[in-house]
């Protein structure tokens, strides 16, 4: 009969493709004017059925959310007098989710203000059971690997960039390529326009509540993120083999004296992050030495102000994905070189004593998967090994603030795209810099000893930004400046350059030139594109003389 009728069919809360297939074997049975609406928690179900238009439900706007909540809490379309501020706090918590608005509205109906305040405070730590029950349906449909990814995101990675997190999940054996895709399809996570992982606050609370329910004792839970729980576990050394991850904002606790065997009691630790959200942050986790065992499974280590001179001897470089020890006095990575094949990132922000001598060439040759090397602020660093530029996957090299670094090794090849030399003692660049064909961003700002640039730099086919501001000893630019073939931004502010080479007139894709406070600059030829109107540099036209 349906094949001869114009009908509207609604399939609600479909969980798998077979449910649709068992009800309607083929769409050919239906007339062309028939319409089908399917609601589901999984986008893949819609793709399997060949759905062409997928609409993802959005959160309610504030005024609609407040109206829905008020209907259940006050039995009218707006809050009672005196409850406006409390209602606003509920709006902030629910973030437009109808389920939460209805449940909380019914729960708070005809309760006193004191009860409202207590309930709202409790919601910051414990998800309401009725909300938990509904949200957990999507979580229960995941496999074990996907559940681990979801819980790690909820506890540690909300708002983090996708790339390092994917590497961490890969190292943890979670198969993140398919796992993350499943979570996105089920709207448990999202990837924003900045390639960062986002998760609705209620879903984050769902994940954290699932972890809380593992045990009443924080030391027997798989993941720790709340500063009070972590303070208790570390202070009284009550950690167990259940713990896989710890993330502590040290600005929220007083000093913690760690027991040297703390980490031997948590051998399955994969993730350790001691950070400070305070501008004037400091390390609150004090320790005089570490016992050899422990850290064997750690893949992500961030320790602000790491207090020891070297990394834990049992920290396995072959398993490590990301290492950050900002503002520490660490002097060496490991006592001996181990296996570094899986080390993807080393980040040492402001490690003032790191690599006091030239890094071990054997170490560099083993860093064959390194993609980002940050030695920013390593004030004792004087030179680099010759093979550093040849690392196949190294695309970003930050040497900013290495104030004793005077020269760079010759370059045979490389794939570096981002190169930061700000505030170094560099006097000149090697002419072989042209052998970095993908170099797109070069920062030489505040290099007080830099006198000139090699003409070979102008042969770069990818350079898009060249920053030379505050290079007070720089007096001239390469004569072949016009050879840059890609659109380029030049920052020449606060230099002692006296003239711009005439070859600049050959540039047809100069995006931007900053020449402010270059007091010795007298006059310069005008790039041809200005006359042709291809590019407007109105703030700087007075600095170019007429040809």
Secondary structure, DSSP 8 states (H G I E B T S, - for coil): -GGGS--EEEEEEE-SHHHHHHH-S-GGGS-TT-EEEEEES-HHHHHHTT-S---------HHHHHHHHHHHHTSSSS--TT-HHHHHHHHHHHTT-HHHHHHHHHHHTT--HHHHHHHHHHHTTS--HHHHHHHHHHHHTS-HHHHHHHHHIIIIITT-BHHHHHHHHHHTT--HHHHHHHHHHTTS-EE-TTSBEE--HHHHHHHHHHHHTT-SSGGGSSEE--HHHHHHHHHTT---TT--EEEEEGGGS--EE--TTGGGG-TT--EEEEE--STT----EE-S---SSS-TT--EEEETT--SSB--TT--TTT--EEE-TT----BS-SS----TT--EEE-TT-TTS-SS---HHHHHH-TT--EEE-TT-TT-----GGGGG-TT--EEE-TT-TT-------S-----EEE-TT-------GGGGG-TT--EEE-TT-TT-----GGGGG-SS--EEE-TT-TT-----TTGGG--S-EEEE-TT-----B-GGGGG-S-EEEEE-TT-TT---B---HHHHHTSS--GGGGGGB---
